[in-house]
Structures are given as C-alpha cells and as structure tokens.
Amino acid sequence: MASDFRLKEQLPALTQRIVSTYTRDDRINHLGHCPLPKYEIVVSILEDLKDILYPGFRRREGLHIGNVTYHVGNLIDSLHDKLTTQIGRALHHDDRVRGRSSDCENQIDYEAKGQSIAIAFLELIPQLRRMLASDVEAAYDGDPAVSGRDEIIFCYPGLEAITVQRIAHQLRRLGVPFIPRMMTEWAHQMTGIDIHPGASIGEYFFIDHGTGVVIGETCEIGSRVKIYQGVTLGALSFPTDSDGQLIRGQKRHPTIEDRVVIYANATILGGKTVIGHDSVIGSSVWITSTVASHTTVVLEKPNLRVRGSVPDELRAEANYQI
C-alpha cells in the first residue's frame, strides 16, 4: 500500500504542537547548553570498575601478573577522566535544580570539585574489593548449589546488584547527586533487585535468587545477613508536613542486625523496626514492629483446600479439606 504524502504534511504542525509544550516552567525537559550526566557513560564507568574489581572475569582476557598493572592503570586513568566530568556535571545540575547557581556559571569550578571526589572515590577501590570478596564468600558458604566462586562472579544477580550498590553507596557518601541512583536503577533493570544507594549494608551479605528484592534508602543492614527473593525492607508510612508535603531525610526503613536470615517474600517495614541479631524471619511474614534477638518468626501452617483425590502420604502431612 502506497504512503499518502498528504498525511505526512501534518507532521510540521504536530511538531510545533509538541514543542509548544516545552515551556520555561516545564519540569520534564532540560533545554540549555549545560550538559547533564550521560547515562551511557555512567554505565561504562560501572563496567570499567567491575573490570578492576573482578580482573579477568569481565571484558579483558589474558590478564596475568605481568600485564595487569598496565591494564588497571589504563582503566584508572580513564575512570579519573570520566568520573571527573560526570560528577562535575551532576554537582552543577544539582545546584541549578536547588537554585544555588544560574545556568552554566563556574563550570571549571564544578569540574575541579568533580576531580577531587573522583580521586577520593578511586582511593576506596581496595576497600570495595575486600567487601565484595566477603560477599562472594557469603554466597559460596550459603548456597549448596554453587560449584565454586567463579560461578558466583559470572552468574549471580545478587552479587551484581550488591557490587553496583556498594559502588553507588560510596559515591553518595562523597556527596555525588544523581549518579548513584542512576547506577542502582541500571542494576535494578539488569537483575530485578532494587537496592537504594543510601542503604548501609555490612560485609558478608548474600541475596539468594534475588528477583523482587527491595531495600529502601534508610535501611541499615549488619554483617552476615542473608535474604531470599521477594523480600521487601520498606517504609511503613510517609510523614507529611502541615502543607501535606512529604518530609524527607527521616529514617523510614528497618534496621537488620548481624546474622539475620530473611526468607522469601517477607515484608519488614518502618524506620523504628529492628530485627535483632541472630534472628530468622520466615517466608511471607509481615512485620512492622521490633523483633528481639535470637527470635524465629514464622506463619502458622495454612490449611489447603484440594479438589480431587489426595495421595495418602500428602493427607498425612497436612490438614487437607476436600
């Protein structure tokens, strides 16, 4: 069927109608000469960092002790430049959003700030490697299905998510806006695991399976914690001020102390909620108040209704209603 060129003549008018919505007070456009952080470069920063954190497991093959210094040096040099530019852009845009600067002023100053933060972050890479090594050990010790640590680094979405979150968390602690959240939302897309960069997570952390896990901004998690798929560590409510606006900056998410296990689809809510150390939270429970240390919380076994014949061995195991 041939195209009707008369219909295509409507497109210039449509373009004008669209552009007319780009008003000065429009909050979903960014028109100007001051660049924003670039999403694909932020993702490339993560890929470069993972090449350093897990050398030989990612993009570069044939690494050995004779050439790894050269390889890492190149990556560090590239990361310095990319982080400096992207952090500078993020700082500048954040100030514009908050009304602390006019458009495109003092760009050189923001790049200098970006460089200072970039160097401070790169200095943290040895610490990040130690933390992530403990996370790999947690997965190896906690999952009998895994054949070795290499499988965890290659395959486990939980390790991918916590790797990105630990990177983003350090950048956030250094005062970088926007970029940490861009990183963790990219990891969310890749893994189905949503961990806010503000969450504080101790060493030897393991997410088994992982899909559907949500960990909120003000959540505090101790060391040697293990959680399963579908777990939500969320907010119980959102307080508002006298004008009905959300009050930000308060602790809204739970505290999970050391050596806690949280099974699949459990929901734990509230900034005042504490799960005491060495506790076990069973599947599908809903918790909004503090649980003492060394406590096990489980649902009572439900009654199942099954239509049709039931094998004797199943009938003996549960209270079936036919």
Buried (B, 14 or more C-beta within 10 A) or exposed (E): EEEEEEEEEEEEEEEEEEEEEEEEEEEEEEEEEBBEBBEEBBBBBBEBBBBBBBBBEBEBEEBEEEEBEEBBEEBEEEBBEBBBBBBBBBBBBBBBEEEEBEEEEEEEEBBEBBBBBBEBBBEBBEEBBEBBBBBBBBBBEBBEEBEEBEBBBEEBBBBBBBBBBBBBBBBBBBEBBBBBBBBBBBBBEBBBBBBBBBBEBBBBBBBBBBBBBBBBBBBBBBBBBBBBBBBBBBBBEEEEEEEEEEEEEEBBBBBBBBBBBBBBBBBBBBBEBBBBBBBBBBBBBEBEEBBEBEBEBEEEEEEEEEEEEBEEEEEEEEEEEE
